[in-house]
Amino acid sequence: MLAVEMLHALSLNHCEPTQGPLHFSGIRAVIRHVFPRLSSYRSRTRFYAAARTLVDCRVPSGVMAGEDTEDRLKEFIDLSQVPILTMNLLQALPRTPSWDRLKREGRLVNNDAVLESNVRFLRPYDEVVAAWRRCVAHAYDPERLFARFAHQVDATYAHRIDVRAGGKVIMRNVREAIVLPFNILLWVGLLSNYRSPFWRAVRHALRRGQIDAAFGMGLVGYHLIQFSREALRGEQNASFYSTCRKPSLGRI
């Protein structure tokens, strides 16, 4: 019921989520709309926790490759400025308009363990996968990726609500607070071959007081670049829905 109240308030205030980390332009209006109606301390605490989750949430962009042209996908990546993109080969899901259309056209593939999509594309399958890899390489090229992160510092991070940090000062939290920044500085800031664009984005964030964003872009950027390089080597699935898994391990 709490989620329904929040989403209803968002719709009343015409709130739109921006790309990158979620920022509702009317989040303060949501709090004004819902919070006074919560009578108990417990319900208000739950609402505060839910609001904090919304503010801290990072929203990726889902991209289905295979039906659109490679140039148009790359254009979308550059114009949208979304740092995190989940790019999959098109997968038709039952009881959807896409499924019905492809079924009428005779383009559904059943039980083919070699293919990572259940769609028979208009272009050769290997060509579609190669285009997917080029789009992944384009999206997660370090220069482009950290430039999109730097754009989000101004476009969304600066507008997030400043909320009090939760958690307790216990040994586990202290250890994680030391180890994670150390790993980011070591593997991304010192030893990576993309440390220059990383430090440019970090300086941009720090000049605007976005310390958490600086560490966040290092952590997320490391894994996205790692993923893209594994994809180019054929070690990552072209579809998250594929039954053939290719696990990978990162350092951080």
Backbone as CSV, one residue per row, in Angstrom:
resi,resn,N_x,N_y,N_z,CA_x,CA_y,CA_z,C_x,C_y,C_z
1,MET,0.824,-1.201,0.000,0.000,0.000,0.000,0.864,1.259,0.000
2,LEU,1.994,1.158,0.690,2.899,2.301,0.752,3.425,2.658,-0.625
3,ALA,3.808,1.620,-1.398,4.315,1.865,-2.746,3.245,2.487,-3.634
4,VAL,2.003,2.018,-3.478,0.904,2.572,-4.267,0.717,4.047,-3.958
5,GLU,0.765,4.411,-2.664,0.627,5.808,-2.262,1.721,6.665,-2.909
6,MET,2.952,6.164,-2.896,4.066,6.942,-3.429,3.935,7.116,-4.936
7,LEU,3.581,6.026,-5.639,3.448,6.125,-7.080,2.270,7.018,-7.462
8,HIS,1.185,6.965,-6.666,0.046,7.836,-6.922,0.447,9.301,-6.772
9,ALA,1.218,9.585,-5.734,1.667,10.959,-5.527,2.588,11.408,-6.652
10,LEU,3.426,10.499,-7.144,4.300,10.834,-8.257,3.483,11.209,-9.484
11,SER,2.419,10.436,-9.751,1.608,10.728,-10.923,0.853,12.043,-10.767
12,LEU,0.417,12.353,-9.530,-0.284,13.606,-9.302,0.602,14.811,-9.569
13,ASN,1.896,14.642,-9.292,2.817,15.768,-9.444,3.600,15.713,-10.751
14,HIS,3.152,14.849,-11.655,3.765,14.765,-12.988,5.270,14.566,-12.895
15,CYS,5.677,13.639,-12.047,7.109,13.419,-11.844,7.635,12.476,-12.910
16,GLU,8.751,12.823,-13.465,9.365,12.003,-14.490,10.749,11.567,-14.030
17,PRO,11.080,10.260,-14.156,12.427,9.818,-13.826,13.394,10.215,-14.919
18,THR,14.552,10.721,-14.542,15.572,11.058,-15.526,16.456,9.850,-15.738
19,GLN,17.313,9.900,-16.774,18.248,8.822,-16.990,19.289,8.832,-15.886
20,GLY,19.936,7.644,-15.730,20.974,7.518,-14.710,20.334,7.295,-13.360
21,PRO,20.985,7.688,-12.266,20.407,7.527,-10.942,19.045,8.198,-10.872
22,LEU,18.107,7.534,-10.236,16.724,8.002,-10.257,16.577,9.302,-9.495
23,HIS,16.039,10.307,-10.182,15.750,11.560,-9.506,14.364,11.986,-9.907
24,PHE,13.418,11.978,-8.971,12.080,12.444,-9.265,12.027,13.937,-8.979
25,SER,11.637,14.686,-9.983,11.612,16.137,-9.814,10.623,16.563,-8.747
26,GLY,9.632,15.725,-8.457,8.641,16.087,-7.443,8.724,15.247,-6.190
27,ILE,9.906,14.707,-5.871,10.014,13.820,-4.716,9.639,14.539,-3.424
28,ARG,9.955,15.812,-3.344,9.574,16.558,-2.143,8.046,16.670,-2.051
29,ALA,7.400,16.829,-3.209,5.936,16.872,-3.209,5.352,15.539,-2.775
30,VAL,6.032,14.448,-3.133,5.581,13.130,-2.696,5.612,13.041,-1.175
31,ILE,6.696,13.517,-0.584,6.816,13.471,0.865,5.731,14.326,1.512
32,ARG,5.488,15.504,0.947,4.439,16.365,1.501,3.063,15.723,1.367
33,HIS,2.868,14.954,0.306,1.556,14.364,0.042,1.272,13.164,0.944
34,VAL,2.291,12.333,1.174,2.070,11.062,1.875,2.389,11.146,3.355
35,PHE,3.498,11.784,3.712,4.009,11.724,5.076,2.990,12.188,6.120
36,PRO,2.274,13.312,5.918,1.333,13.747,6.956,0.208,12.758,7.210
37,ARG,-0.052,11.850,6.252,-1.152,10.910,6.406,-0.742,9.648,7.149
38,LEU,0.529,9.539,7.486,1.014,8.369,8.213,1.033,8.702,9.694
39,SER,0.209,7.984,10.463,0.014,8.363,11.859,1.054,7.763,12.792
40,SER,1.471,6.522,12.538,2.351,5.850,13.487,3.814,6.104,13.166
41,TYR,4.638,5.978,14.198,6.086,6.141,14.023,6.619,5.062,13.082
42,ARG,6.091,3.847,13.210,6.577,2.739,12.377,6.302,2.997,10.901
43,SER,5.087,3.461,10.586,4.750,3.702,9.187,5.574,4.845,8.618
44,ARG,5.842,5.869,9.427,6.670,6.972,8.942,8.105,6.532,8.717
45,THR,8.602,5.634,9.581,9.956,5.106,9.405,10.046,4.298,8.123
46,ARG,9.017,3.487,7.856,8.996,2.685,6.631,8.948,3.583,5.404
47,PHE,8.173,4.650,5.478,8.081,5.566,4.344,9.428,6.243,4.086
48,TYR,10.092,6.655,5.153,11.400,7.303,5.016,12.384,6.361,4.336
49,ALA,12.368,5.077,4.754,13.272,4.092,4.159,12.945,3.892,2.680
50,ALA,11.650,3.861,2.329,11.256,3.687,0.932,11.672,4.895,0.093
51,ALA,11.483,6.087,0.642,11.872,7.295,-0.088,13.373,7.332,-0.318
52,ARG,14.129,6.917,0.690,15.585,6.882,0.543,15.991,5.896,-0.551
53,THR,15.301,4.743,-0.616,15.594,3.756,-1.646,15.349,4.330,-3.029
54,LEU,14.248,5.084,-3.199,13.967,5.702,-4.493,15.052,6.681,-4.893
55,VAL,15.498,7.467,-3.940,16.499,8.491,-4.246,17.820,7.850,-4.642
56,ASP,18.199,6.743,-3.968,19.493,6.120,-4.209,19.481,5.138,-5.371
57,CYS,18.291,4.839,-5.907,18.178,3.827,-6.944,18.855,4.286,-8.229
58,ARG,19.506,3.352,-8.908,20.111,3.642,-10.198,19.324,2.891,-11.263
59,VAL,18.870,3.597,-12.264,18.014,3.009,-13.281,18.797,2.818,-14.571
60,PRO,19.010,1.557,-14.993,19.669,1.338,-16.272,18.674,1.452,-17.410
61,SER,19.201,1.547,-18.612,18.363,1.562,-19.798,18.435,0.200,-20.463
62,GLY,17.277,-0.396,-20.722,17.238,-1.680,-21.405,17.200,-1.482,-22.911
63,VAL,18.081,-2.167,-23.622,18.164,-2.045,-25.077,18.112,-3.439,-25.679
64,MET,17.179,-3.657,-26.596,17.077,-4.926,-27.309,17.683,-4.761,-28.692
65,ALA,18.718,-5.501,-28.973,19.416,-5.396,-30.256,18.947,-6.490,-31.212
66,GLY,19.044,-6.209,-32.477,18.723,-7.213,-33.483,17.734,-6.722,-34.518
67,GLU,16.751,-5.937,-34.099,15.739,-5.439,-35.016,16.097,-4.047,-35.533
68,ASP,16.847,-3.287,-34.743,17.219,-1.935,-35.136,18.614,-1.940,-35.737
69,THR,18.984,-0.834,-36.370,20.303,-0.764,-36.989,21.353,-0.424,-35.930
70,GLU,22.571,-0.805,-36.204,23.680,-0.546,-35.289,23.897,0.946,-35.103
71,ASP,23.799,1.714,-36.167,24.020,3.162,-36.070,22.976,3.828,-35.183
72,ARG,21.730,3.380,-35.263,20.684,3.993,-34.449,20.870,3.657,-32.975
73,LEU,21.337,2.455,-32.673,21.603,2.095,-31.279,22.726,2.948,-30.713
74,LYS,23.769,3.126,-31.490,24.893,3.951,-31.034,24.459,5.405,-30.853
75,GLU,23.601,5.877,-31.743,23.102,7.243,-31.622,22.294,7.405,-30.333
76,PHE,21.466,6.398,-30.019,20.695,6.449,-28.775,21.614,6.485,-27.561
77,ILE,22.663,5.673,-27.567,23.611,5.632,-26.450,24.227,7.003,-26.222
78,ASP,24.639,7.651,-27.313,25.316,8.942,-27.184,24.355,10.064,-26.788
79,LEU,23.151,10.045,-27.324,22.212,11.130,-27.048,21.547,10.994,-25.685
80,SER,21.290,9.771,-25.241,20.582,9.572,-23.971,21.447,9.897,-22.765
81,GLN,22.763,9.714,-22.885,23.704,9.955,-21.786,23.453,9.028,-20.594
82,VAL,22.838,7.856,-20.835,22.620,6.879,-19.771,23.927,6.119,-19.546
83,PRO,24.464,6.118,-18.330,25.724,5.402,-18.112,25.575,3.887,-18.202
84,ILE,24.513,3.348,-17.610,24.353,1.900,-17.510,23.294,1.454,-18.508
85,LEU,23.699,0.616,-19.459,22.771,0.094,-20.445,22.848,-1.430,-20.454
86,THR,21.709,-2.069,-20.354,21.660,-3.527,-20.469,21.244,-3.855,-21.887
87,MET,22.194,-4.314,-22.687,21.948,-4.582,-24.099,21.865,-6.080,-24.330
88,ASN,20.727,-6.518,-24.825,20.477,-7.926,-25.098,20.048,-8.112,-26.540
89,LEU,20.290,-9.315,-27.063,19.631,-9.676,-28.305,18.138,-9.769,-28.036
90,LEU,17.358,-9.380,-29.026,15.909,-9.412,-28.885,15.449,-10.813,-28.503
91,GLN,14.629,-10.887,-27.467,14.072,-12.147,-26.994,12.547,-11.986,-26.961
92,ALA,11.839,-12.818,-27.709,10.381,-12.732,-27.746,9.799,-13.460,-26.540
93,LEU,8.932,-12.776,-25.812,8.292,-13.355,-24.641,6.852,-13.729,-24.973
94,PRO,6.405,-14.896,-24.508,5.031,-15.329,-24.808,3.995,-14.324,-24.313
95,ARG,2.865,-14.309,-25.020,1.727,-13.457,-24.681,2.078,-11.963,-24.747
96,THR,2.925,-11.619,-25.695,3.248,-10.209,-25.948,3.002,-9.915,-27.424
97,PRO,2.762,-8.647,-27.775,2.576,-8.311,-29.196,3.764,-8.714,-30.061
98,SER,4.982,-8.602,-29.507,6.169,-8.985,-30.275,6.142,-10.471,-30.590
99,TRP,5.770,-11.281,-29.614,5.677,-12.727,-29.815,4.652,-13.050,-30.908
100,ASP,3.486,-12.426,-30.809,2.422,-12.695,-31.775,2.854,-12.301,-33.182
101,ARG,3.509,-11.157,-33.308,3.939,-10.702,-34.639,4.968,-11.649,-35.231
102,LEU,5.976,-12.015,-34.429,7.037,-12.897,-34.929,6.504,-14.292,-35.229
103,LYS,5.515,-14.729,-34.465,4.914,-16.034,-34.735,4.182,-16.021,-36.064
104,ARG,3.449,-14.930,-36.343,2.748,-14.816,-37.622,3.733,-14.818,-38.789
105,GLU,4.902,-14.197,-38.562,5.905,-14.110,-39.623,6.776,-15.348,-39.717
106,GLY,6.551,-16.330,-38.828,7.351,-17.550,-38.842,8.791,-17.335,-38.426
107,ARG,9.017,-16.399,-37.508,10.381,-16.036,-37.120,10.727,-16.420,-35.685
108,LEU,9.977,-17.329,-35.100,10.299,-17.828,-33.767,11.118,-19.109,-33.882
109,VAL,12.163,-19.203,-33.066,13.041,-20.375,-33.055,12.795,-21.131,-31.760
110,ASN,12.576,-22.438,-31.856,12.268,-23.254,-30.687,13.415,-24.196,-30.364
111,ASN,13.859,-24.150,-29.109,14.794,-25.145,-28.561,16.071,-25.291,-29.378
112,ASP,16.688,-24.187,-29.707,17.999,-24.226,-30.372,19.047,-23.816,-29.346
113,ALA,19.799,-24.782,-28.843,20.754,-24.520,-27.762,21.939,-23.677,-28.212
114,VAL,22.160,-23.580,-29.507,23.311,-22.827,-30.020,23.027,-21.333,-30.025
115,LEU,21.788,-20.967,-30.335,21.426,-19.562,-30.452,21.076,-18.978,-29.090
116,GLU,21.381,-17.677,-28.905,21.075,-16.998,-27.652,19.794,-16.193,-27.726
117,SER,19.060,-16.333,-28.816,17.782,-15.651,-28.972,16.798,-16.620,-29.604
118,ASN,15.528,-16.437,-29.297,14.499,-17.281,-29.911,13.870,-16.610,-31.124
119,VAL,14.569,-15.621,-31.666,14.079,-14.874,-32.821,14.961,-15.166,-34.033
120,ARG,14.321,-15.433,-35.163,15.061,-15.566,-36.422,15.152,-14.164,-37.035
121,PHE,16.338,-13.580,-36.971,16.527,-12.201,-37.418,16.523,-12.117,-38.943
122,LEU,16.298,-10.915,-39.448,16.309,-10.693,-40.887,17.724,-10.725,-41.441
123,ARG,18.693,-10.486,-40.566,20.099,-10.581,-40.959,20.686,-11.879,-40.408
124,PRO,21.811,-12.348,-40.926,22.432,-13.562,-40.388,22.721,-13.428,-38.889
125,TYR,22.542,-14.527,-38.164,22.680,-14.498,-36.709,24.068,-14.008,-36.289
126,ASP,25.127,-14.507,-36.906,26.490,-14.103,-36.532,26.705,-12.610,-36.763
127,GLU,26.081,-12.077,-37.791,26.206,-10.642,-38.058,25.513,-9.822,-36.970
128,VAL,24.362,-10.312,-36.494,23.639,-9.612,-35.420,24.454,-9.633,-34.132
129,VAL,25.036,-10.769,-33.794,25.856,-10.871,-32.580,27.077,-9.964,-32.679
130,ALA,27.697,-9.918,-33.867,28.865,-9.044,-34.056,28.475,-7.583,-33.885
131,ALA,27.286,-7.209,-34.379,26.815,-5.826,-34.204,26.550,-5.536,-32.734
132,TRP,26.008,-6.528,-32.001,25.777,-6.365,-30.556,27.107,-6.100,-29.839
133,ARG,28.132,-6.847,-30.215,29.447,-6.659,-29.577,29.995,-5.273,-29.882
134,ARG,29.818,-4.798,-31.093,30.314,-3.457,-31.431,29.556,-2.383,-30.657
135,CYS,28.256,-2.579,-30.442,27.477,-1.621,-29.659,27.920,-1.618,-28.203
136,VAL,28.208,-2.799,-27.653,28.710,-2.896,-26.284,30.057,-2.188,-26.172
137,ALA,30.934,-2.414,-27.155,32.240,-1.749,-27.152,32.087,-0.238,-27.242
138,HIS,31.138,0.221,-28.035,30.893,1.658,-28.175,30.378,2.242,-26.860
139,ALA,29.427,1.548,-26.245,28.806,2.063,-25.016,29.797,2.122,-23.868
140,TYR,30.638,1.104,-23.750,31.508,1.002,-22.587,32.967,1.298,-22.900
141,ASP,33.174,1.994,-24.006,34.484,2.599,-24.209,34.739,3.549,-23.040
142,PRO,35.868,3.429,-22.328,36.067,4.218,-21.110,35.860,5.717,-21.281
143,GLU,36.321,6.281,-22.393,36.144,7.717,-22.607,34.666,8.085,-22.650
144,ARG,33.883,7.314,-23.405,32.451,7.607,-23.509,31.735,7.337,-22.191
145,LEU,32.077,6.230,-21.547,31.392,5.852,-20.315,31.574,6.898,-19.227
146,PHE,32.810,7.301,-18.974,33.047,8.258,-17.894,32.576,9.660,-18.276
147,ALA,32.507,9.946,-19.576,31.907,11.222,-19.997,30.417,11.233,-19.658
148,ARG,29.742,10.084,-19.824,28.317,10.011,-19.468,28.146,10.111,-17.954
149,PHE,29.037,9.502,-17.196,28.989,9.650,-15.740,29.161,11.118,-15.343
150,ALA,30.114,11.801,-15.979,30.347,13.209,-15.659,29.109,14.042,-15.987
151,HIS,28.431,13.706,-17.079,27.193,14.410,-17.418,26.146,14.213,-16.322
152,GLN,26.052,13.003,-15.784,25.055,12.721,-14.747,25.364,13.444,-13.438
153,VAL,26.619,13.777,-13.208,26.968,14.537,-12.004,26.175,15.832,-11.964
154,ASP,26.061,16.497,-13.097,25.315,17.756,-13.164,23.822,17.532,-13.375
155,ALA,23.475,16.527,-14.192,22.078,16.352,-14.598,21.219,15.727,-13.513
156,THR,21.776,14.803,-12.722,20.949,14.101,-11.731,21.566,14.048,-10.339
157,TYR,22.859,13.725,-10.224,23.435,13.547,-8.887,23.278,14.802,-8.033
158,ALA,23.460,15.960,-8.650,23.407,17.216,-7.894,22.009,17.520,-7.373
159,HIS,20.987,16.854,-7.901,19.604,17.145,-7.517,19.020,16.113,-6.554
160,ARG,19.833,15.135,-6.164,19.326,14.133,-5.230,19.114,14.747,-3.852
161,ILE,18.145,14.220,-3.134,17.877,14.709,-1.788,19.002,14.265,-0.864
162,ASP,19.482,15.159,-0.049,20.536,14.858,0.921,19.887,14.220,2.147
163,VAL,20.053,12.896,2.283,19.436,12.176,3.395,20.521,11.643,4.326
164,ARG,20.157,11.469,5.565,21.108,10.992,6.562,21.476,9.543,6.278
165,ALA,22.755,9.229,6.352,23.211,7.870,6.098,22.736,6.943,7.200
166,GLY,22.325,5.739,6.810,21.894,4.747,7.786,23.042,3.820,8.146
167,GLY,22.729,2.799,8.933,23.754,1.836,9.319,24.433,2.182,10.620
168,LYS,25.126,1.188,11.149,25.814,1.358,12.417,27.316,1.285,12.214
169,VAL,28.048,1.879,13.150,29.505,1.835,13.095,29.941,0.518,13.731
170,ILE,29.982,-0.533,12.915,30.454,-1.834,13.362,31.682,-2.208,12.544
171,MET,32.402,-3.216,12.992,33.675,-3.559,12.375,33.513,-3.929,10.901
172,ARG,32.433,-4.642,10.583,32.222,-5.049,9.194,32.050,-3.833,8.299
173,ASN,31.239,-2.859,8.731,31.028,-1.663,7.924,32.301,-0.837,7.792
174,VAL,33.081,-0.768,8.875,34.344,-0.022,8.827,35.301,-0.678,7.842
175,ARG,35.356,-2.013,7.894,36.251,-2.741,6.986,35.860,-2.510,5.532
176,GLU,34.548,-2.580,5.235,34.087,-2.353,3.867,34.351,-0.912,3.426
177,ALA,34.230,0.023,4.358,34.470,1.434,4.031,35.930,1.687,3.694
178,ILE,36.813,0.816,4.135,38.240,0.958,3.834,38.622,0.170,2.587
179,VAL,38.134,-1.075,2.503,38.539,-1.978,1.424,38.014,-1.520,0.071
180,LEU,36.735,-1.121,0.008,36.157,-0.753,-1.283,36.849,0.455,-1.912
181,PRO,37.007,1.566,-1.212,37.736,2.690,-1.827,39.166,2.320,-2.207
182,PHE,39.816,1.506,-1.365,41.191,1.087,-1.681,41.230,0.317,-2.994
183,ASN,40.287,-0.628,-3.195,40.260,-1.416,-4.425,39.978,-0.536,-5.641
184,ILE,39.069,0.434,-5.483,38.762,1.327,-6.600,39.988,2.148,-6.979
185,LEU,40.643,2.717,-5.975,41.826,3.534,-6.247,42.949,2.700,-6.852
186,LEU,43.099,1.447,-6.378,44.179,0.599,-6.875,43.917,0.117,-8.291
187,TRP,42.751,-0.583,-8.485,42.505,-1.258,-9.756,42.019,-0.315,-10.854
188,VAL,41.350,0.760,-10.485,40.850,1.696,-11.491,41.729,2.936,-11.573
189,GLY,42.054,3.519,-10.416,42.776,4.775,-10.415,44.261,4.667,-10.696
190,LEU,44.851,3.487,-10.451,46.299,3.342,-10.628,46.688,2.337,-11.702
191,LEU,46.087,1.144,-11.666,46.553,0.048,-12.519,45.794,-0.094,-13.830
192,SER,44.651,0.547,-13.994,43.879,0.371,-15.230,44.473,1.205,-16.358
193,ASN,44.162,0.796,-17.587,44.607,1.578,-18.741,43.579,2.633,-19.134
194,TYR,42.574,2.836,-18.289,41.581,3.891,-18.521,41.527,4.847,-17.332
195,ARG,42.645,4.954,-16.602,42.647,5.807,-15.416,42.495,7.292,-15.752
196,SER,42.937,7.712,-16.936,42.816,9.134,-17.292,41.364,9.592,-17.375
197,PRO,40.490,8.912,-18.154,39.080,9.351,-18.159,38.413,9.175,-16.800
198,PHE,38.830,8.167,-16.044,38.279,7.984,-14.695,38.589,9.180,-13.818
199,TRP,39.847,9.621,-13.795,40.225,10.733,-12.922,39.605,12.048,-13.387
200,ARG,39.398,12.211,-14.701,38.714,13.422,-15.175,37.294,13.474,-14.635
201,ALA,36.597,12.335,-14.693,35.230,12.298,-14.173,35.212,12.480,-12.662
202,VAL,36.182,11.896,-11.972,36.255,12.024,-10.514,36.502,13.471,-10.118
203,ARG,37.432,14.143,-10.789,37.686,15.553,-10.477,36.434,16.396,-10.701
204,HIS,35.714,16.085,-11.761,34.475,16.810,-12.050,33.467,16.609,-10.920
205,ALA,33.370,15.384,-10.420,32.424,15.091,-9.334,32.863,15.743,-8.025
206,LEU,34.158,15.668,-7.721,34.642,16.222,-6.458,34.516,17.738,-6.423
207,ARG,34.706,18.394,-7.569,34.545,19.850,-7.600,33.120,20.268,-7.267
208,ARG,32.181,19.365,-7.472,30.774,19.640,-7.166,30.317,18.974,-5.878
209,GLY,31.283,18.488,-5.103,30.966,17.906,-3.801,30.326,16.539,-3.859
210,GLN,30.407,15.837,-4.993,29.771,14.534,-5.167,30.786,13.415,-4.888
211,ILE,31.095,13.236,-3.614,32.100,12.238,-3.237,31.584,10.833,-3.478
212,ASP,30.320,10.561,-3.080,29.768,9.221,-3.278,29.661,8.890,-4.759
213,ALA,29.348,9.878,-5.595,29.278,9.650,-7.034,30.645,9.294,-7.601
214,ALA,31.694,9.915,-7.056,33.051,9.631,-7.534,33.413,8.173,-7.304
215,PHE,33.103,7.668,-6.110,33.386,6.254,-5.836,32.432,5.352,-6.619
216,GLY,31.173,5.771,-6.738,30.196,4.953,-7.445,30.553,4.753,-8.900
217,MET,31.002,5.814,-9.571,31.350,5.677,-10.982,32.592,4.806,-11.157
218,GLY,33.469,4.804,-10.173,34.630,3.923,-10.263,34.237,2.465,-10.141
219,LEU,33.371,2.167,-9.178,32.940,0.780,-8.961,32.123,0.269,-10.141
220,VAL,31.101,1.035,-10.533,30.235,0.601,-11.631,31.009,0.579,-12.949
221,GLY,31.821,1.613,-13.171,32.587,1.675,-14.403,33.532,0.500,-14.572
222,TYR,34.162,0.080,-13.478,35.074,-1.067,-13.548,34.350,-2.291,-14.079
223,HIS,33.184,-2.597,-13.514,32.462,-3.802,-13.905,31.892,-3.693,-15.315
224,LEU,31.453,-2.509,-15.721,30.928,-2.353,-17.074,32.026,-2.517,-18.119
225,ILE,33.191,-1.960,-17.853,34.312,-2.102,-18.785,34.797,-3.547,-18.817
226,GLN,34.823,-4.180,-17.635,35.189,-5.596,-17.577,34.215,-6.424,-18.407
227,PHE,32.931,-6.139,-18.271,31.910,-6.866,-19.032,32.119,-6.683,-20.528
228,SER,32.367,-5.437,-20.956,32.507,-5.175,-22.388,33.706,-5.917,-22.969
229,ARG,34.788,-5.986,-22.237,35.978,-6.657,-22.752,35.778,-8.166,-22.804
230,GLU,35.051,-8.698,-21.834,34.726,-10.126,-21.886,33.768,-10.416,-23.031
231,ALA,32.829,-9.488,-23.286,31.895,-9.679,-24.399,32.632,-9.708,-25.727
232,LEU,33.624,-8.838,-25.882,34.388,-8.799,-27.129,35.214,-10.069,-27.315
233,ARG,35.573,-10.725,-26.207,36.308,-11.992,-26.296,35.372,-13.187,-26.424
234,GLY,34.067,-12.939,-26.444,33.112,-14.036,-26.541,32.854,-14.745,-25.238
235,GLU,33.179,-14.102,-24.121,33.030,-14.732,-22.813,31.757,-14.289,-22.088
236,GLN,30.933,-13.454,-22.725,29.681,-13.006,-22.136,28.531,-13.329,-23.074
237,ASN,27.378,-13.609,-22.480,26.193,-13.890,-23.273,25.685,-12.637,-23.968
238,ALA,25.227,-12.817,-25.192,24.613,-11.707,-25.909,23.190,-11.458,-25.422
239,SER,22.664,-12.361,-24.617,21.333,-12.196,-24.044,21.343,-12.701,-22.609
240,PHE,20.813,-11.890,-21.691,20.713,-12.324,-20.306,19.716,-13.461,-20.141
241,TYR,18.884,-13.694,-21.171,17.872,-14.747,-21.112,18.401,-16.067,-21.655
242,SER,19.647,-16.084,-22.090,20.210,-17.296,-22.659,20.357,-18.374,-21.587
243,THR,20.110,-19.625,-21.976,20.254,-20.741,-21.042,21.709,-21.173,-20.900
244,CYS,22.562,-20.730,-21.792,23.988,-21.056,-21.727,24.719,-19.921,-21.023
245,ARG,25.092,-20.141,-19.776,25.699,-19.088,-18.984,27.213,-19.079,-19.163
246,LYS,27.777,-17.876,-19.159,29.227,-17.706,-19.253,29.667,-16.838,-18.085
247,PRO,29.862,-17.429,-16.910,30.173,-16.620,-15.723,31.532,-15.966,-15.824
248,SER,31.632,-14.799,-15.211,32.910,-14.082,-15.161,33.116,-13.560,-13.759
249,LEU,34.358,-13.396,-13.383,34.695,-12.928,-12.039,35.512,-11.640,-12.132
250,GLY,35.148,-10.654,-11.334,35.902,-9.407,-11.298,36.679,-9.310,-10.005
251,ARG,37.569,-8.347,-9.920,38.380,-8.197,-8.728,37.661,-7.445,-7.646
252,ILE,36.916,-6.386,-8.020,36.313,-5.524,-6.998,34.982,-6.106,-6.549
